[in-house]
Amino acid sequence: MRQHLKDFFARHEPHCGSVLVGLKSGAGGMLGMGLVGGAAAFTQLPLLIAPFGASAVLLFGHPATPLAQPANVIGGYAVSATIGLLVAVVFPGAWWAAALGVGLAILAMLLLRLSHPPAGAVPILMVVAAIDPFELGGIVFAGSIALVLIASLYHRLPPRHDYPRRIA
């Protein structure tokens, strides 16, 4: 029993490497969200959505992981937004449509090998948000592209990260 409990509290995540790498990752997340937030203020579009904060953790804190690669970020959001839009239009106002959308989004992302966990929240937003789901779909797509572009440029600064990962 004791070992079983220890497994719950063990840290499986590798060390970030150094304080400098951690500071750069945090600064990158702040810059990425700041630029997206600035674009939101400038355009009057609600570009600053919670899933993008979770994406920033992957893009700036774990850029080498498969879940943070551009195809996964943009593709995962596109798949989830499409499914979220579908369930929001077919089942407007139904609370259970959010659950259906999340389940279908997970299935589609896994089958297409485009998993990006923060994108799993998009069907919920599509169903419950006060904004039109078609407009939200455009926002999700534009925001995911913007975050990937910012991360691509940011990781060229020292200490450099290969982002996107090179195919061997």
Secondary structure, DSSP 4 states (H G I P E B T S, - for coil): -HHHHHHHH---SPP-S-HHHHHHHHHHHHHHHHHHHHHHHHHT-----HHHHHHHIIIII-TTSGGGSHHHHHHHHHHHHHHHHHHHHHSTT-HHHHHHHHHHHHHHHHHHT---GGGGGHHHHHHH-SS-HHHHHHHHHHHHHHHHHHHHHHTTSSSP--SSPPP-
